[in-house]
Amino acid sequence: MYNVYRIREDFPILKTTINGKPLIYLDNSATTQKPAVVIDTICEYYKQYNANIHRSVHYLGVKATEIYEKVRGDIAKFINAPNSNCIVFTKGATESINLVAYGWGRKFLKEGDEILITLMEHHSNIVPWQMLSIEKGIKIKFVPLNDDGSLNLTAFKELLTERTKLVSITHVSNVLGIINPIKEIIDTSHKAGAIVLIDGAQSVPSIPIDVQNLDADFLVFSAHKMLGPTGIGILYGKEDLLEEMDPLLGGGDMIKKVTKDYSVWADIPYKFEGGTQNIAGVIGFGKAIEYLNNLGLEHIYKHEKTLVSYTLKRLLNIDGIKIYGPTTENLRLNIISFNYKDIHPHDVATILDREGIAIRAGHQCAQPLHSYLGISASCRASFYLYNTEEEVDKFIEALEKVNMVFKNGNRRTI
Ligand SMILES: Cc1ncc(COP(=O)(O)O)c(C=O)c1O
């Protein structure tokens, strides 16, 4: 039985007040809060077995290494990867995409090759390809959207040609909350001879993912968006792809042998993990995965869907609210982006903040999408496993306060 009130007890920060009001945290797509078990696990590492990994034969070094490597296995299981060699620790989804861009793209792409991305991508799935295109002369094509914000699959199929070498696409849009049909996209791309990178930054925290069933070539995600610490991310890659990729960072721990003239890389995944890793981060992430497994992703997903459905209904009753993306909850996950009348999103967010409510306001690292929508910024409320309908009610009430402030002529121009 999913008891959100019991779950909230696990999160120390949810007991704090902001501006004298209980915190209502609706900025989960930016980063999620951490349960005490994750925070304690990180402290425990530093207090009880702090040591570097893969080097020292002493007790602490062995213990830290064992736990670090166990987490790799737990993450492999979490996404049903065939084995833990397919799991590379990075510092986040952004670094994972860059690792593919440079480790794979720089080696295998040539002038005239094409990469297909979409108009709803986060900057981290646009900019690395632009940087690579300057270097290699490759072309980036954007799949357009339908009127409701969903991906135009007809256009996608038309843009996919024998020149397309990679399709890199988000599973869930961090602005529209739309869940893309990635199985269909992967199958279609494979038939056209392209490999597929799935940006799972917004989906892996809430949707059970099976990389083998999906036949995904690469999957990237970040620990901090799923109860874990910042500075830790994952690159999942098929073994043969990882084998042929070049490492990005040369240094300690990523080699088998170093001579004065040449070096031999370590096996995967270690050849991608040069230098001392974020050991505490990995260990904390392991605890976050355990916490999510105990709750069950399918229950978390259901909880988020119920909250989004409730919030959509309430928002749609407010005069002057413009919601981006579909207004039916079956097409979206835990994210609702909106604008309120012509009030600047920063003003909306500032007034909500006075009520203890944290939302995101801005371009949300998706400027091409905002340009397409004809806006420079939006407000975003995003939910996670600890949010409640009562919090949504407070959020809706606070929007009424925003309206009152601006009704009284206090508008500032930005
Ligand atoms: C869809 C999507 N992709 C990638 C990222 C980048 O994640 P990180 O900043 O953890 O590297 C984000 C972060 O908001 C995101 O929402």
Ligand as a Chemical Component Dictionary entry (heavy atoms), coordinates in Angstrom:
data_LIG
# 
_chem_comp.id                   LIG 
_chem_comp.type                 NON-POLYMER 
_chem_comp.pdbx_formal_charge   0 
_chem_comp.three_letter_code    LIG 
# 
loop_
_chem_comp_atom.comp_id 
_chem_comp_atom.atom_id 
_chem_comp_atom.alt_atom_id 
_chem_comp_atom.type_symbol 
_chem_comp_atom.charge 
_chem_comp_atom.model_Cartn_x 
_chem_comp_atom.model_Cartn_y 
_chem_comp_atom.model_Cartn_z 
_chem_comp_atom.pdbx_ordinal 
LIG C1 C1 C 0 15.746 15.485 -20.214 1  
LIG C2 C2 C 0 17.036 15.857 -19.550 2  
LIG N1 N1 N 0 18.191 15.436 -20.076 3  
LIG C3 C3 C 0 19.367 15.713 -19.500 4  
LIG C4 C4 C 0 19.441 16.467 -18.363 5  
LIG C5 C5 C 0 20.793 16.770 -17.785 6  
LIG O1 O1 O 0 20.955 16.167 -16.552 7  
LIG P1 P1 P 0 22.218 16.547 -15.638 8  
LIG O2 O2 O 0 22.183 18.035 -15.458 9  
LIG O3 O3 O 0 21.986 15.794 -14.385 10 
LIG O4 O4 O 0 23.427 16.098 -16.373 11 
LIG C6 C6 C 0 18.282 16.931 -17.776 12 
LIG C7 C7 C 0 18.319 17.770 -16.559 13 
LIG O5 O5 O 0 17.424 18.512 -16.258 14 
LIG C8 C8 C 0 17.039 16.612 -18.386 15 
LIG O6 O6 O 0 15.881 17.039 -17.864 16 
# 
loop_
_chem_comp_bond.comp_id 
_chem_comp_bond.atom_id_1 
_chem_comp_bond.atom_id_2 
_chem_comp_bond.value_order 
_chem_comp_bond.pdbx_ordinal 
LIG C1 C2 SING 1  
LIG C2 N1 SING 2  
LIG C2 C8 DOUB 3  
LIG N1 C3 DOUB 4  
LIG C3 C4 SING 5  
LIG C4 C5 SING 6  
LIG C4 C6 DOUB 7  
LIG C5 O1 SING 8  
LIG O1 P1 SING 9  
LIG P1 O2 DOUB 10 
LIG P1 O3 SING 11 
LIG P1 O4 SING 12 
LIG C6 C7 SING 13 
LIG C6 C8 SING 14 
LIG C7 O5 DOUB 15 
LIG C8 O6 SING 16 
# 
